[in-house]
Amino acid sequence: MAQEDVFKKIVSHCKEYGFVFPSSDIYDGLAAVYDYGQNGVELKNNIKEYWWKSMVLLHENIVGIDSAIFMHPTIWKASGHVDAFNDPLIDNRDSKKRYRADVLIEDQIGKYEEKIQKEIDKAKKRFGDAFDEQKFRETNPRVLANQQKRDALHERFANAMQANDLAELKQIIVDEGIVCPISGTKNWTDVRQFNLMFSTEMGSVSDAANKIYLRPETAQGIFVNYLNVQKTGRMKLPFGIAQIGKAFRNEIVARQFIFRMREFEQMEMQYFVQPGTELEWFNYWKEWRMKWHQALGFGAENYRFHDHEKLAHYANAACDIEFHMPFGFKEVEGIHSRTNFDLSQHEKYSGKNIKYFDPQTNENYVPYVIETSIGVDRMFLSIMCHSFEEEKLENGETRTVLKLPAALAPVKLCVMPLVKKDGLPEKAREIINNLRFHFNCQYDEKDSIGKRYRRQDAIGTPYCVTLDYDTLKDNTCTLRFRDTMEQKRVNIDDLQRLIEDEVSIASLLKKIQ
């Protein structure tokens, strides 16, 4: 099945099973805004808990804050967002649709990479175990031709982005023959910049003096509070401040479901270090964050580092962690060495001294910062994409199952009485009442056991318990495992011991320590 079709099934599955709904659905939705349903919010909260505890529990020198969404407008002037937070946009005159020029070119680069991969996949099938991929890449004329086109386009694109050359971006689109996905024509306007911040007014009078912004990132709330945290927490360098919160960007080209939205949630940690040590800490966090991702068990081959060729003017190192989505490798997290730009700018614009006094060197200086920033929604999507499976069973049937990491699953255990009488429902409720203090449980008595199993498979419940008449005699039940569909008879008194460790966030944290 084409990856595009798989992705459509995932989007449909998210709505059908209460994970993600289009926002304002009864009013036909609001573009690029989504609501999380009853199962989605549980999964999302578990992702946030996994990230938060990995930061503040596993690191003695990292603490958390929760800063306001509304902030003094001068903050965004100091950070550069007012003057330079722009996307290069281009319109197609025939479809009247607007696109990001850089995304159109990145998609074209992706097409060359797809052609190369198709040639490799065909050769793998033809040659089997004898296939030497490296040699094939170096000798196959079609692969070499596409690689040459890809590399030439990539270099030209990188140079244009580095120079902020909007005319060159348009010329690349023209030279590559890139067409509008809607109209199929090449009737493009010039490329121009568009600021992504939402603005509003604070107070009763609508004028320029009261103009404020919805924050486009959560990092600035950490920077303006860094000295408050350092002093009240008696923190010594290096130390970090973590935050989870909403951010807002007026994305013109919002697409690919919840991958790019106008209202989204970030998990960010800013790590303050002594100048001169920043690259050492950059490499530390780069490797540590990759371990965090890979602890989920999705396979190392589905992750890769992508080092930035175009660095922001304030950065001296930057890389992304990319995950293999159905629509290619895409960024889920960024790690950046931001030098002392942000703190220095806030010191300059506020007129306040926010230097750190280092008792070891007896110096005052502005710390350097390493940032790790991950989108909750993108992380959610990557987990859904990897976990979604349609399995052919031995009896010829197909089951749809979400093989979520057990610790992240919305429901950990579903308890099912075989029949709705003879004391079995009461026994099931007793089990749930005992276990609900330890993990999220669900009760289900409707339909056949087979249909109930399928429902729980579809929302990713790792364990199901079935109670029958023997349960009332010997206090045992049938424990079913989602991934293998294996069933075994266990004592009800052992359920907590058998399940709790597997479904706790601690089980993931132990893998990265």
Solvent accessible surface area in square Angstrom, and as a share of the most:
residue,aa,sasa,rsa
1,M,141,0.63
2,A,60,0.47
3,Q,102,0.45
4,E,119,0.53
5,D,62,0.32
6,V,34,0.20
7,F,26,0.11
8,K,121,0.51
9,K,76,0.32
10,I,1,0.00
11,V,48,0.28
12,S,66,0.42
13,H,11,0.05
14,C,0,0.00
15,K,95,0.40
16,E,124,0.56
17,Y,64,0.24
18,G,4,0.04
19,F,0,0.00
20,V,2,0.01
21,F,65,0.27
22,P,43,0.27
23,S,13,0.08
24,S,53,0.34
25,D,58,0.30
26,I,157,0.79
27,Y,170,0.65
28,D,141,0.73
29,G,26,0.25
30,L,111,0.55
31,A,74,0.57
32,A,15,0.12
33,V,23,0.13
34,Y,56,0.21
35,D,66,0.34
36,Y,43,0.16
37,G,7,0.07
38,Q,116,0.52
39,N,14,0.07
40,G,0,0.00
41,V,63,0.36
42,E,63,0.28
43,L,0,0.00
44,K,15,0.06
45,N,69,0.35
46,N,20,0.10
47,I,1,0.01
48,K,39,0.16
49,E,61,0.27
50,Y,1,0.00
51,W,0,0.00
52,W,77,0.27
53,K,64,0.27
54,S,0,0.00
55,M,0,0.00
56,V,35,0.20
57,L,113,0.56
58,L,44,0.22
59,H,22,0.10
60,E,183,0.82
61,N,47,0.24
62,I,4,0.02
63,V,54,0.31
64,G,31,0.30
65,I,36,0.18
66,D,122,0.63
67,S,16,0.10
68,A,66,0.51
69,I,61,0.31
70,F,100,0.42
71,M,21,0.09
72,H,119,0.53
73,P,43,0.27
74,T,54,0.31
75,I,24,0.12
76,W,0,0.00
77,K,84,0.36
78,A,1,0.01
79,S,11,0.07
80,G,22,0.21
81,H,16,0.07
82,V,48,0.28
83,D,95,0.49
84,A,71,0.55
85,F,35,0.15
86,N,50,0.26
87,D,12,0.06
88,P,10,0.06
89,L,3,0.01
90,I,0,0.00
91,D,23,0.12
92,N,0,0.00
93,R,116,0.42
94,D,73,0.38
95,S,21,0.13
96,K,164,0.69
97,K,102,0.43
98,R,97,0.35
99,Y,26,0.10
100,R,32,0.12
101,A,0,0.00
102,D,6,0.03
103,V,6,0.03
104,L,15,0.08
105,I,0,0.00
106,E,82,0.37
107,D,49,0.25
108,Q,26,0.11
109,I,12,0.06
110,G,21,0.20
111,K,113,0.48
112,Y,23,0.09
113,E,67,0.30
114,E,107,0.48
115,K,104,0.44
116,I,7,0.04
117,Q,76,0.34
118,K,135,0.57
119,E,24,0.11
120,I,0,0.00
121,D,63,0.33
122,K,110,0.47
123,A,1,0.00
124,K,87,0.37
125,K,179,0.76
126,R,154,0.56
127,F,106,0.44
128,G,41,0.39
129,D,158,0.82
130,A,92,0.71
131,F,34,0.14
132,D,76,0.39
133,E,60,0.27
134,Q,113,0.50
135,K,127,0.54
136,F,24,0.10
137,R,84,0.31
138,E,100,0.45
139,T,83,0.48
140,N,19,0.10
141,P,95,0.60
142,R,131,0.48
143,V,2,0.01
144,L,78,0.39
145,A,47,0.37
146,N,21,0.11
147,Q,58,0.26
148,Q,134,0.59
149,K,111,0.47
150,R,51,0.18
151,D,62,0.32
152,A,61,0.47
153,L,6,0.03
154,H,36,0.16
155,E,112,0.50
156,R,77,0.28
157,F,20,0.08
158,A,24,0.19
159,N,92,0.47
160,A,2,0.02
161,M,41,0.18
162,Q,104,0.46
163,A,74,0.57
164,N,90,0.46
165,D,59,0.31
166,L,41,0.21
167,A,80,0.62
168,E,44,0.20
169,L,2,0.01
170,K,49,0.21
171,Q,82,0.37
172,I,0,0.00
173,I,0,0.00
174,V,74,0.42
175,D,81,0.42
176,E,48,0.21
177,G,29,0.28
178,I,15,0.08
179,V,64,0.37
180,C,0,0.00
181,P,96,0.61
182,I,116,0.59
183,S,41,0.26
184,G,46,0.44
185,T,48,0.28
186,K,122,0.52
187,N,59,0.30
188,W,7,0.03
189,T,29,0.17
190,D,99,0.51
191,V,11,0.06
192,R,93,0.34
193,Q,67,0.30
194,F,59,0.25
195,N,52,0.27
196,L,8,0.04
197,M,19,0.09
198,F,60,0.25
199,S,60,0.39
200,T,50,0.29
201,E,85,0.38
202,M,99,0.44
203,G,65,0.62
204,S,119,0.77
205,V,90,0.52
206,S,88,0.57
207,D,65,0.34
208,A,93,0.72
209,A,94,0.73
210,N,44,0.23
211,K,83,0.35
212,I,12,0.06
213,Y,28,0.11
214,L,42,0.21
215,R,4,0.02
216,P,0,0.00
217,E,17,0.07
218,T,0,0.00
219,A,0,0.00
220,Q,0,0.00
221,G,1,0.01
222,I,0,0.00
223,F,1,0.00
224,V,59,0.34
225,N,41,0.21
226,Y,1,0.00
227,L,27,0.13
228,N,88,0.45
229,V,20,0.11
230,Q,28,0.12
231,K,135,0.57
232,T,118,0.69
233,G,40,0.39
234,R,208,0.76
235,M,22,0.10
236,K,143,0.60
237,L,31,0.15
238,P,43,0.27
239,F,0,0.00
240,G,0,0.00
241,I,0,0.00
242,A,0,0.00
243,Q,0,0.00
244,I,34,0.17
245,G,9,0.09
246,K,66,0.28
247,A,0,0.00
248,F,26,0.11
249,R,57,0.21
250,N,40,0.20
251,E,10,0.05
252,I,41,0.21
253,V,18,0.10
254,A,27,0.21
255,R,68,0.25
256,Q,41,0.18
257,F,22,0.09
258,I,1,0.01
259,F,10,0.04
260,R,39,0.14
261,M,9,0.04
262,R,53,0.19
263,E,64,0.29
264,F,30,0.13
265,E,17,0.08
266,Q,15,0.07
267,M,0,0.00
268,E,4,0.02
269,M,0,0.00
270,Q,0,0.00
271,Y,6,0.02
272,F,0,0.00
273,V,0,0.00
274,Q,68,0.30
275,P,49,0.31
276,G,71,0.68
277,T,41,0.24
278,E,17,0.08
279,L,88,0.44
280,E,119,0.54
281,W,60,0.21
282,F,14,0.06
283,N,82,0.42
284,Y,86,0.33
285,W,1,0.00
286,K,30,0.13
287,E,95,0.43
288,W,19,0.07
289,R,0,0.00
290,M,18,0.08
291,K,97,0.41
292,W,0,0.00
293,H,0,0.00
294,Q,67,0.30
295,A,10,0.08
296,L,12,0.06
297,G,59,0.57
298,F,10,0.04
299,G,25,0.24
300,A,63,0.49
301,E,132,0.59
302,N,22,0.11
303,Y,15,0.06
304,R,109,0.40
305,F,65,0.27
306,H,72,0.32
307,D,85,0.44
308,H,59,0.26
309,E,106,0.47
310,K,86,0.36
311,L,58,0.29
312,A,41,0.32
313,H,146,0.65
314,Y,53,0.20
315,A,15,0.12
316,N,58,0.30
317,A,16,0.13
318,A,9,0.07
319,C,0,0.00
320,D,11,0.06
321,I,0,0.00
322,E,18,0.08
323,F,3,0.01
324,H,90,0.40
325,M,3,0.01
326,P,19,0.12
327,F,49,0.21
328,G,28,0.27
329,F,55,0.23
330,K,45,0.19
331,E,63,0.28
332,V,4,0.02
333,E,1,0.00
334,G,1,0.01
335,I,0,0.00
336,H,40,0.18
337,S,0,0.00
338,R,12,0.04
339,T,25,0.14
340,N,46,0.24
341,F,35,0.15
342,D,3,0.02
343,L,0,0.00
344,S,38,0.25
345,Q,35,0.16
346,H,12,0.05
347,E,32,0.14
348,K,146,0.62
349,Y,86,0.33
350,S,62,0.40
351,G,68,0.65
352,K,133,0.56
353,N,110,0.57
354,I,25,0.13
355,K,79,0.33
356,Y,6,0.02
357,F,102,0.43
358,D,10,0.05
359,P,73,0.46
360,Q,172,0.76
361,T,59,0.34
362,N,116,0.59
363,E,91,0.41
364,N,94,0.48
365,Y,31,0.12
366,V,15,0.09
367,P,0,0.00
368,Y,49,0.19
369,V,1,0.00
370,I,0,0.00
371,E,7,0.03
372,T,0,0.00
373,S,16,0.11
374,I,1,0.00
375,G,16,0.16
376,V,0,0.00
377,D,5,0.02
378,R,47,0.17
379,M,3,0.01
380,F,0,0.00
381,L,0,0.00
382,S,2,0.02
383,I,1,0.00
384,M,0,0.00
385,C,16,0.10
386,H,69,0.31
387,S,1,0.01
388,F,22,0.09
389,E,65,0.29
390,E,75,0.34
391,E,36,0.16
392,K,158,0.67
393,L,27,0.13
394,E,187,0.84
395,N,106,0.54
396,G,50,0.48
397,E,96,0.43
398,T,73,0.42
399,R,1,0.00
400,T,41,0.24
401,V,0,0.00
402,L,0,0.00
403,K,54,0.23
404,L,1,0.01
405,P,17,0.11
406,A,24,0.18
407,A,3,0.03
408,L,1,0.00
409,A,0,0.00
410,P,1,0.01
411,V,5,0.03
412,K,16,0.07
413,L,0,0.00
414,C,0,0.00
415,V,0,0.00
416,M,0,0.00
417,P,1,0.01
418,L,76,0.38
419,V,46,0.26
420,K,129,0.55
421,K,122,0.52
422,D,81,0.42
423,G,32,0.31
424,L,0,0.00
425,P,21,0.13
426,E,114,0.51
427,K,37,0.16
428,A,0,0.00
429,R,117,0.43
430,E,88,0.39
431,I,4,0.02
432,I,7,0.04
433,N,71,0.36
434,N,93,0.47
435,L,11,0.06
436,R,132,0.48
437,F,169,0.70
438,H,82,0.37
439,F,17,0.07
440,N,59,0.30
441,C,22,0.13
442,Q,66,0.29
443,Y,40,0.15
444,D,17,0.09
445,E,60,0.27
446,K,135,0.57
447,D,64,0.33
448,S,64,0.42
449,I,33,0.17
450,G,40,0.38
451,K,125,0.53
452,R,8,0.03
453,Y,18,0.07
454,R,73,0.27
455,R,83,0.30
456,Q,4,0.02
457,D,0,0.00
458,A,3,0.02
459,I,12,0.06
460,G,0,0.00
461,T,1,0.01
462,P,9,0.06
463,Y,21,0.08
464,C,2,0.01
465,V,0,0.00
466,T,12,0.07
467,L,0,0.00
468,D,33,0.17
469,Y,92,0.35
470,D,68,0.35
471,T,2,0.01
472,L,84,0.42
473,K,165,0.70
474,D,75,0.39
475,N,43,0.22
476,T,23,0.14
477,C,0,0.00
478,T,22,0.13
479,L,1,0.01
480,R,7,0.02
481,F,50,0.21
482,R,11,0.04
483,D,65,0.34
484,T,96,0.56
485,M,63,0.28
486,E,92,0.41
487,Q,95,0.42
488,K,86,0.37
489,R,101,0.37
490,V,17,0.10
491,N,55,0.28
492,I,21,0.11
493,D,113,0.58
494,D,47,0.24
495,L,1,0.00
496,Q,60,0.27
497,R,161,0.59
498,L,49,0.25
499,I,0,0.00
500,E,53,0.24
501,D,101,0.53
502,E,98,0.44
503,V,6,0.03
504,S,35,0.22
505,I,13,0.07
506,A,46,0.35
507,S,29,0.19
508,L,7,0.04
509,L,15,0.07
510,K,150,0.63
511,K,129,0.55
512,I,2,0.01
513,Q,141,0.63
